[in-house]
Amino acid sequence: MTRKIPQEALDQLSQISASQVDDFLKRSSITFLECAINLMATHMSKEEIAATLEEEARLVKEMG
């Protein structure tokens, strides 16, 4: 005999799953950014890195 899972439980599970995927993607994005900064540091000055990141931050803010 199969047991039917209530829709409310399925909705809650879907919400938890989506939240966990979102958290994973955020952490992965930050890790990628940190790797990019470390790569930049191998051939750019700290001032150049800071200026590049500031410009990128400005562009992100303009996108809204």
N, C-alpha and C positions, 0 to 999 in steps of 0.2 A: 504494500500500500504506500503510495506517495503522499507526502505531506506538503501542502501548499504554504509557501512563505508569504506572510502578509506584505502587502504593497508598501506599507509604512516602513517595515524593516528593510525592504529592498531600496527604498528611496534614501533611507539613512545610510545604508552601506555605500550607495553610489555617491552620496555627499562626502562621506569620509574618504572614499577612494579618490575623488576629484581633489580634495584638500591635500591629500598626501602627494599626489602627482604634482600639484602646484608648488608645494614646499620643496620637493625634489628638484624641480626645474629652477626655482630661485637659488637653491644652494649650488646647483651645477653652474648657473650663470655667474655667480660670485667667484667660484673656483676658476672658471674660464678667465674672468677678468683678472684675477690675481696672477694667473699664468702669463697672460698677455703683458701685464705690468713687469713681471720678472724678466720676460723676454726683452722688453723695451730697455730694461736696466742693463742689459748686456752690451748695448751699443748706443745708448743715449744718456745724456746727463740728467740728473735729477730735475733740473730746471726745465729741460725739454719735455720730460715725462709729465711734469706738473702742468705745463702749458698745454700739452696735448689733451690731457684729461680734463682740464678746465674748459677747453674748447668743445670737447665732446659733451660735457655736462651742460654747457650753454645750449648746444643743439638739442639735447634731450628736453630741456626746459621749454625751448621754443616749440617743440612738437606738442606740448601740452599733455 
